[in-house]
Amino acid sequence: MLFSEVLGQKHIKNHLTQSVNNGRIPHAQLFVGPEGSGTLPMAIAYAQYILCANINGENNTGNEACNLKFDSISHPDLHFAFPVTSNDKVKKHPVSKHFLEEWRELLKQQPYGNLFDWYKLLGVDNKQGQIGVDEAIDIVKSLSLKSYEGGYKVMLIWMAEKMNTAAANKLLKLIEEPPNKTVFILIAEDEEQIINTIRSRCQLLHFPPLAEDDVKDGLVKQYDLETSIATKIAHQANGNYNKACDLVYQDSEDLQFEEWFVFWIRSAFKAKGNKSAIHDLISWSEDIAKTGRETQKQFLQFCINFFRQAMLLNYKANDLVFIEPKAKNFKLENFAPFVHNGNILEISDELQDAIYHIERNGNSKIILTDLSIKLTRLLHTKST
């Protein structure tokens, strides 16, 4: 992947290329950025710059044969680790090398994709992947071998926050003192979930969300959209290029999430003093509980963002409001007055708690029903 194919983040590109040009490549780096900010494409472009001895800030000036291997993501000195779980293809002891075909497909189709997209591609939406101790053993074995081309070896660990404690402890010594000419690039959305002993051994690089103009330019180039349409989508995407791509195809999971959210909110409003509406909330909880855990977590995160947008509109911070509901007879400006300083913190806490318990395999039906009943009370709380 060329640096020119990575959207925006020019200051990060300059920093990375300068570090290579000056021969000061950190042995372990942690790229932290929100979904759709380009951490994964940037890491691959950076690995290509290192492995192919490219110069002058671009990836087409060094070893031509090496650059061609990166076109198909098949360079023998570029290693990947990412969250996996068992599926129809791999029944037990799943590790990344068993899923390289699907991984290359994701990088080709959705290089800005998220964990939800990856699990959908694997067909394991109802399971939660991890980077386990089997993966750590594989990484140690891979990096103990000599470099295929006699230069650097790069180990790219995507969604490093999904590394469990056993795997992290197994890799600790290797990350601290890797073999000569070995580079670790860890990629994460939430650095707080990575254990301190790993984090402290990495050089941190924070990626901001993409600028609207960068998202717009990417959409115009990739999809040949009119500038006005690309500008509108870029605003709705809020710096997330993966979401912008979904909006182009109108197949964003957010459309389904919005439908669930609107039904949930309307039922919660009616439920105060109305027994029949309570049945609607319980029925809604049962329907959502039938989906996969990753879908549930993604939906609850969508709800947190939706409530935040409503609150911003309520307090006249219109420039920060990017969401445009598509649901019939639902207007954000009508909903906004019900989200205020008297309930927003408690609503957010309850949603975060629900995500926490679902992630730890709690009973989704009970968690969502409890959340729905609490929401009924919170939506009728008066502003202080």
C-alpha positions as CSV (number, residue, x, y, z in Angstrom):
1,M,0.0,0.0,0.0
2,L,1.4,3.4,-1.0
3,F,1.4,6.4,1.4
4,S,-0.4,8.3,-1.3
5,E,-3.3,5.8,-1.0
6,V,-3.6,6.6,2.8
7,L,-6.0,9.5,3.3
8,G,-4.8,12.6,5.1
9,Q,-2.6,12.3,8.3
10,K,0.3,14.1,6.5
11,H,2.1,14.9,9.7
12,I,2.2,11.2,10.7
13,K,3.4,10.2,7.2
14,N,6.2,12.7,7.5
15,H,7.2,11.5,10.9
16,L,7.3,7.8,9.9
17,T,9.2,8.4,6.7
18,Q,11.7,10.6,8.4
19,S,12.4,8.1,11.1
20,V,13.2,5.5,8.4
21,N,15.3,7.9,6.4
22,N,17.3,8.8,9.5
23,G,17.8,5.1,10.5
24,R,15.9,5.6,13.7
25,I,13.1,3.0,13.5
26,P,11.6,2.2,17.0
27,H,11.5,-1.5,17.6
28,A,7.9,-1.3,19.0
29,Q,5.2,1.2,18.1
30,L,1.6,1.5,19.1
31,F,-0.7,3.3,16.6
32,V,-3.8,4.5,18.4
33,G,-6.7,6.0,16.5
34,P,-10.6,5.8,16.2
35,E,-12.3,3.6,13.7
36,G,-11.8,4.8,10.1
37,S,-8.8,7.0,10.9
38,G,-6.4,5.0,8.8
39,T,-4.2,3.3,11.4
40,L,-4.1,-0.1,9.5
41,P,-3.4,1.3,6.0
42,M,-0.8,3.6,7.5
43,A,0.9,0.6,9.3
44,I,1.0,-1.4,6.0
45,A,2.4,1.6,4.1
46,Y,5.0,2.1,6.8
47,A,6.0,-1.6,6.7
48,Q,6.3,-1.4,2.9
49,Y,8.5,1.7,3.3
50,I,10.8,-0.2,5.7
51,L,11.0,-3.6,3.9
52,C,11.3,-2.3,0.4
53,A,14.1,0.2,1.2
54,N,12.0,3.0,-0.3
55,I,13.1,6.6,-0.1
56,N,11.9,10.2,-0.6
57,G,8.7,9.6,1.3
58,E,7.0,7.3,-1.2
59,N,6.7,3.6,-1.7
60,N,7.5,3.2,-5.4
61,T,11.2,4.1,-5.4
62,G,12.9,1.1,-3.9
63,N,12.9,-2.6,-4.6
64,E,10.4,-3.1,-7.4
65,A,9.9,-6.8,-6.8
66,C,9.3,-6.1,-3.1
67,N,6.8,-3.4,-3.8
68,L,4.9,-5.9,-6.1
69,K,4.6,-8.4,-3.2
70,F,2.9,-5.7,-1.2
71,D,0.2,-5.3,-3.9
72,S,-1.1,-8.7,-2.9
73,I,-0.1,-8.4,0.8
74,S,2.1,-11.5,0.4
75,H,5.6,-10.2,1.5
76,P,7.3,-13.1,3.5
77,D,8.8,-10.7,6.0
78,L,5.5,-9.0,6.8
79,H,3.6,-10.9,9.5
80,F,0.1,-10.3,10.8
81,A,-1.8,-11.1,14.0
82,F,-5.4,-10.2,14.6
83,P,-8.4,-11.3,16.7
84,V,-9.8,-14.7,15.6
85,T,-12.2,-17.4,16.9
86,S,-13.3,-20.8,15.8
87,N,-15.7,-21.0,12.8
88,D,-16.9,-23.7,10.3
89,K,-13.4,-23.7,8.7
90,V,-11.3,-23.8,11.9
91,K,-12.8,-25.8,14.8
92,K,-10.1,-25.4,17.4
93,H,-6.9,-23.5,18.2
94,P,-7.6,-20.7,15.8
95,V,-4.7,-18.5,14.9
96,S,-4.2,-15.7,12.3
97,K,-2.3,-17.9,9.8
98,H,-5.5,-20.0,9.3
99,F,-7.4,-16.9,8.1
100,L,-4.9,-15.1,5.8
101,E,-7.1,-15.5,2.8
102,E,-10.0,-13.7,4.5
103,W,-7.6,-11.1,5.9
104,R,-6.3,-10.2,2.4
105,E,-9.9,-10.0,1.2
106,L,-10.7,-7.5,4.0
107,L,-7.6,-5.4,3.2
108,K,-8.5,-5.4,-0.5
109,Q,-12.2,-4.5,0.0
110,Q,-12.2,-2.5,3.3
111,P,-8.7,-1.4,4.4
112,Y,-10.5,1.0,6.8
113,G,-12.8,-1.7,8.1
114,N,-13.5,-2.3,11.7
115,L,-13.8,-5.4,14.0
116,F,-17.5,-5.8,13.2
117,D,-16.7,-6.0,9.4
118,W,-14.0,-8.6,10.1
119,Y,-16.2,-10.8,12.2
120,K,-18.9,-10.6,9.5
121,L,-16.4,-11.7,6.9
122,L,-15.4,-14.7,9.1
123,G,-19.1,-15.5,9.8
124,V,-18.7,-15.4,13.5
125,D,-20.9,-12.5,14.5
126,N,-22.1,-14.3,17.6
127,K,-18.6,-15.0,19.0
128,Q,-16.0,-12.6,20.2
129,G,-12.5,-13.0,18.8
130,Q,-9.2,-12.6,20.7
131,I,-5.5,-12.7,20.3
132,G,-4.7,-15.7,22.5
133,V,-1.7,-17.6,23.8
134,D,-1.7,-19.9,20.7
135,E,-1.2,-16.7,18.6
136,A,1.6,-15.6,20.8
137,I,3.4,-18.9,20.4
138,D,3.1,-18.5,16.6
139,I,4.5,-15.0,16.7
140,V,7.5,-16.1,18.7
141,K,8.1,-18.9,16.2
142,S,7.7,-16.6,13.2
143,L,10.1,-14.0,14.5
144,S,12.8,-16.5,15.6
145,L,13.4,-17.3,11.9
146,K,15.8,-15.4,9.8
147,S,14.4,-12.7,7.5
148,Y,13.5,-14.0,4.1
149,E,15.1,-11.2,2.2
150,G,17.9,-10.5,4.7
151,G,16.5,-7.2,6.0
152,Y,13.8,-6.2,8.4
153,K,10.9,-8.3,9.7
154,V,7.7,-6.5,10.6
155,M,5.0,-7.9,12.9
156,L,1.7,-6.1,12.6
157,I,-0.8,-6.8,15.4
158,W,-4.2,-5.3,14.6
159,M,-6.7,-4.6,17.4
160,A,-4.0,-5.2,20.0
161,E,-6.5,-4.5,22.8
162,K,-8.1,-7.9,22.1
163,M,-4.8,-9.6,23.2
164,N,-5.6,-11.6,26.4
165,T,-3.3,-11.5,29.4
166,A,-1.7,-14.9,28.8
167,A,-0.7,-13.8,25.2
168,A,0.5,-10.4,26.4
169,N,2.7,-12.0,29.1
170,K,4.1,-14.4,26.5
171,L,5.1,-11.6,24.2
172,L,6.4,-9.2,26.8
173,K,10.0,-10.1,26.6
174,L,10.0,-10.3,22.8
175,I,8.5,-6.8,22.5
176,E,11.0,-5.4,25.0
177,E,14.0,-7.1,23.4
178,P,13.1,-8.2,19.8
179,P,15.6,-10.0,17.5
180,N,17.8,-7.6,15.4
181,K,16.0,-5.8,12.7
182,T,12.5,-6.8,14.0
183,V,9.8,-4.2,14.2
184,F,6.5,-4.5,16.1
185,I,3.5,-2.3,15.0
186,L,0.6,-2.6,17.4
187,I,-2.7,-1.1,16.3
188,A,-5.5,-0.2,18.7
189,E,-8.7,1.9,19.0
190,D,-8.6,1.9,22.9
191,E,-5.1,2.0,24.4
192,E,-6.5,1.8,27.9
193,Q,-7.5,-1.9,27.3
194,I,-3.9,-2.8,26.6
195,I,-2.0,-3.9,29.7
196,N,0.5,-1.3,31.0
197,T,3.5,-3.6,30.6
198,I,3.0,-3.8,26.9
199,R,2.0,-0.1,26.5
200,S,5.0,1.1,28.3
201,R,7.4,-0.7,25.9
202,C,5.9,0.9,22.8
203,Q,6.4,4.3,21.3
204,L,2.9,5.8,21.1
205,L,1.5,7.5,17.9
206,H,-2.0,9.0,18.1
207,F,-4.1,9.3,15.0
208,P,-6.9,12.0,15.0
209,P,-10.1,11.4,13.1
210,L,-9.8,12.3,9.4
211,A,-10.6,15.9,8.3
212,E,-13.8,16.3,6.4
213,D,-11.9,17.4,3.3
214,D,-9.8,14.2,3.3
215,V,-12.9,12.0,3.6
216,K,-14.6,14.0,0.8
217,D,-11.5,13.7,-1.5
218,G,-11.2,10.0,-0.8
219,L,-14.9,9.5,-1.7
220,V,-14.6,11.5,-4.9
221,K,-11.5,9.6,-6.0
222,Q,-12.8,6.1,-5.0
223,Y,-16.4,6.3,-6.0
224,D,-16.4,9.2,-8.5
225,L,-19.1,11.0,-6.6
226,E,-20.3,14.5,-7.1
227,T,-18.5,16.9,-4.8
228,S,-21.8,18.1,-3.1
229,I,-22.8,14.5,-2.3
230,A,-19.3,13.6,-1.1
231,T,-19.3,16.6,1.1
232,K,-22.6,15.7,2.8
233,I,-21.4,12.1,3.4
234,A,-18.1,13.3,4.7
235,H,-19.9,15.5,7.3
236,Q,-22.1,12.6,8.4
237,A,-19.1,10.2,8.7
238,N,-17.5,12.4,11.4
239,G,-13.9,11.6,10.4
240,N,-14.6,7.9,9.9
241,Y,-13.8,6.8,6.4
242,N,-15.2,3.3,7.0
243,K,-18.6,4.8,7.8
244,A,-18.4,7.1,4.8
245,C,-17.9,4.1,2.5
246,D,-20.9,2.3,4.1
247,L,-23.0,5.4,3.6
248,V,-22.1,5.5,-0.1
249,Y,-23.6,2.0,-0.6
250,Q,-26.5,2.7,1.9
251,D,-25.6,-0.6,3.6
252,S,-24.3,0.9,6.8
253,E,-25.3,-1.1,9.9
254,D,-26.3,2.3,11.3
255,L,-29.5,2.2,9.2
256,Q,-30.6,-0.9,11.0
257,F,-29.4,0.4,14.3
258,E,-31.4,3.6,13.8
259,E,-34.6,1.6,13.2
260,W,-34.0,-0.4,16.4
261,F,-33.1,2.8,18.3
262,V,-36.3,4.7,17.3
263,F,-38.6,1.8,18.2
264,W,-36.8,1.5,21.5
265,I,-37.1,5.2,22.3
266,R,-40.8,5.3,21.4
267,S,-41.6,2.2,23.4
268,A,-39.7,3.6,26.4
269,F,-41.6,6.9,26.2
270,K,-45.0,5.1,26.2
271,A,-44.0,2.6,28.9
272,K,-44.5,5.0,31.8
273,G,-47.8,4.0,33.3
274,N,-48.6,1.8,30.2
275,K,-48.3,-1.9,30.8
276,S,-48.7,-2.9,27.1
277,A,-45.7,-0.8,26.2
278,I,-43.6,-2.8,28.7
279,H,-44.4,-5.9,26.6
280,D,-43.0,-4.0,23.5
281,L,-39.7,-3.3,25.4
282,I,-39.4,-6.9,26.5
283,S,-40.1,-8.1,22.9
284,W,-37.5,-5.6,21.6
285,S,-34.9,-6.9,24.1
286,E,-35.6,-10.5,23.0
287,D,-35.1,-9.5,19.3
288,I,-31.8,-7.7,19.9
289,A,-30.6,-10.5,22.1
290,K,-30.9,-12.9,19.2
291,T,-28.2,-11.0,17.3
292,G,-24.5,-11.6,17.8
293,R,-22.7,-10.1,20.8
294,E,-20.5,-7.9,18.5
295,T,-23.7,-6.5,16.9
296,Q,-25.2,-5.8,20.3
297,K,-22.0,-3.9,21.4
298,Q,-21.9,-2.0,18.2
299,F,-25.6,-1.0,18.5
300,L,-25.2,0.2,22.1
301,Q,-22.2,2.3,21.0
302,F,-24.4,3.7,18.3
303,C,-27.0,4.6,21.0
304,I,-24.3,6.5,23.0
305,N,-23.4,8.6,20.0
306,F,-27.1,9.2,19.2
307,F,-27.8,10.5,22.7
308,R,-24.7,12.7,22.5
309,Q,-25.8,14.2,19.2
310,A,-29.3,14.9,20.7
311,M,-27.7,16.6,23.7
312,L,-25.5,18.8,21.5
313,L,-28.5,19.9,19.4
314,N,-30.4,20.6,22.6
315,Y,-27.6,22.9,23.8
316,K,-27.4,24.7,20.3
317,A,-24.0,23.2,19.4
318,N,-25.4,22.7,15.8
319,D,-22.0,22.7,14.2
320,L,-21.1,19.5,16.0
321,V,-24.2,17.7,15.0
322,F,-23.6,15.4,12.0
323,I,-26.3,12.7,12.4
324,E,-29.3,12.8,10.0
325,P,-32.0,10.3,11.1
326,K,-33.7,8.5,8.2
327,A,-36.5,7.0,10.2
328,K,-40.1,8.0,9.3
329,N,-41.7,10.7,11.5
330,F,-38.6,10.9,13.7
331,K,-36.9,14.3,14.0
332,L,-33.8,14.8,16.1
333,E,-34.8,18.3,17.0
334,N,-38.0,16.9,18.6
335,F,-36.1,14.3,20.5
336,A,-33.3,16.6,21.6
337,P,-35.1,18.4,24.5
338,F,-35.4,15.0,26.3
339,V,-31.6,14.6,26.6
340,H,-30.0,17.1,28.9
341,N,-27.8,17.6,31.9
342,G,-30.2,15.9,34.2
343,N,-30.0,12.5,32.5
344,I,-27.2,12.3,29.9
345,L,-24.5,11.1,32.3
346,E,-26.7,8.3,33.8
347,I,-27.9,7.2,30.3
348,S,-24.3,7.0,29.1
349,D,-23.2,5.1,32.2
350,E,-26.0,2.6,31.8
351,L,-25.2,2.0,28.2
352,Q,-21.5,1.5,29.0
353,D,-22.4,-0.9,31.8
354,A,-24.5,-2.9,29.3
355,I,-21.6,-3.1,26.8
356,Y,-19.3,-4.2,29.7
357,H,-21.6,-7.0,30.8
358,I,-22.4,-8.2,27.2
359,E,-18.6,-8.3,26.5
360,R,-18.3,-10.6,29.5
361,N,-20.9,-13.0,28.2
362,G,-23.8,-11.8,30.5
363,N,-27.3,-12.8,29.5
364,S,-28.2,-10.3,26.8
365,K,-31.9,-10.6,27.2
366,I,-31.7,-9.7,30.9
367,I,-29.2,-6.9,30.4
368,L,-31.2,-5.3,27.6
369,T,-34.5,-5.6,29.4
370,D,-33.0,-4.0,32.5
371,L,-31.5,-1.2,30.4
372,S,-34.9,-0.6,28.7
373,I,-36.7,-0.2,32.1
374,K,-34.1,2.2,33.3
375,L,-34.3,4.2,30.1
376,T,-38.1,4.6,30.7
377,R,-37.3,6.4,33.9
378,L,-34.4,8.4,32.6
379,L,-36.2,9.8,29.6
380,H,-38.8,11.3,31.9
381,T,-36.2,12.9,34.2
382,K,-36.5,16.7,34.3
383,S,-33.5,19.0,33.4
384,T,-31.8,20.4,36.5
